[in-house]
Amino acid sequence: MRYVLDPVYLLVLLLLSPWLIYQVLTKPKYRRGLLDKLLGRAPTLPSSSRRAWFHGVSVGEIHLLRQVIAAFRQRHPDWDCVVSTTTETGLQEAQKHFADLPVFFFPLDFSWAVRRALQRVDPELIVLAEGELWPNFLMAAKDHGATVVVVNGRLSPRSAQRYRRLRRLTGPLWRRIDLFAVQTREYAEAFEAAAVPPDRIRVTESVKYDGVQTDRDHDRVASMRRLLNVGPSDRVWVCGSTQAPEEEIALDIYRRLRDEVFGLRLVLVPRQRERFEEVAGLLRRSGLPFVRRSTLNGPVADRDGVVLVDTIGELSAVWGLAEVAFVGGSLDGKRGGQNMIEPAAYGAAVVFGPHVWNFRDTATRLVESGAAVQVADAAELEREVRSLLADGERQRRLGEAARQFVLAQQGATARTMTAIDAVLKTAARKHAA
């Protein structure tokens, strides 16, 4: 298959070359690490020690790997660990959180790149966060003799449908993976329908519940509170991980509510770095006073201004300031929602839109538990935000239910470690035989 895939990938690159060349020339993020990915330039590591290779596509996956890697290193202190990622922001987060580990870009799925990366890293175990299932890499990994595991596995409805249609092609590929540790029984059934052998699937629930911060007095939250000059009477509405047109919707609602709600503060946190300037331009055109987090050297002076958090890695602390939290990527119909677990853990009154297929189980269970509100559109978002800000008791009740829900779900990391240990023991027995 690899000899078929390489020409296919090259053909796709050729067809997309005008767009790719434009992106490389105009956006630095497409240039950084390009040759490393294309040539499989992973760090060369000694083959004398046992090694686990952990991979997370971008920021969200790197964050969940923090719990997994910490637990793995505690259980297996004699193993070396390395971390790879696909995006520039993912690399920055990985370097920040795994400063004592080798961190590098994941290779593009050309046979020469993945073989070279595997030879350099020489892993005994490969752990893939949530997905990133590339055919050449999986085939080369098994040829290399590595045990391959997917943790916190999930399938979007679109991916599940596509894999079901292609199950005759993907079935042999799935057999290159030793364990699918998935978030829900529904995801387990979706993987089974896509021809994953049932004996390789374990329902461990979501690692994202573990390690989330619940203390609003935590140092990072307290530091952010001082920086944004949030006072005890302020009513903070955080719109996080937003996509277009959600920032514009939030600004329209804020414009109408700020005269109704004393002390209302709006904090916008766009999902993607490349949209920071776009959202800043939107704020300038709105005529509303605003301040950019990246320009702050001390506490916010204009407490009436909208705060644009145009930095990476601070949303988790910002959620700790929210009375009401709108989780973005859920109104646009394209992204499938973002992680609503963090604001829920802080006890914020969580609101999100109808498009949350990336977190479908979490969203459904939060709503059914009376721990979050799902809205259909911008008009309903405005009604719910107004209602929550006006009814402090309902807001507190919703927030406390959300916090208790998150605490009740924890433990997935330990279950995942148990499942990984089991497949490692099985691999060791096969190797000994």
Secondary structure, 3 states (H helix, E strand, C coil): CHHHHHHHHHHHHHHHHHHHHHHHHHCHHHHCCHHHHHHCCCCCCCCCCCEEEEEECCHHHHHHHHHHHHHHHHHCCCCEEEEEECCHHHHHHHHHHCCCCCEEECCCCCHHHHHHHHHHHCCCEEEEECCCCCHHHHHHHHHHCCEEEEEEECCCHHHHHHHHHCHHHHHHHHCCCCEEEECCHHHHHHHHHCCCCHHHEEECCCHHHCCCCCCCCCHHHHHHHHHCCCCCCCEEEEEEEECCCHHHHHHHHHHHHCCCCCCEEEEEEECCHHHHHHHHHHHHHHCCCEEEHHHCCCCCCCCCCEEECCCCCCHHHHHCCCCEEEECCCCCCCCCCCCCHHHHHCCCEEEECCCCHHHHHHHHHHHHCCCCEECCCHHHHHHHHHHHHHCHHHHHHHHHHHHHHHHHHCCHHHHHHHHHHHHHHHHHHHHHC
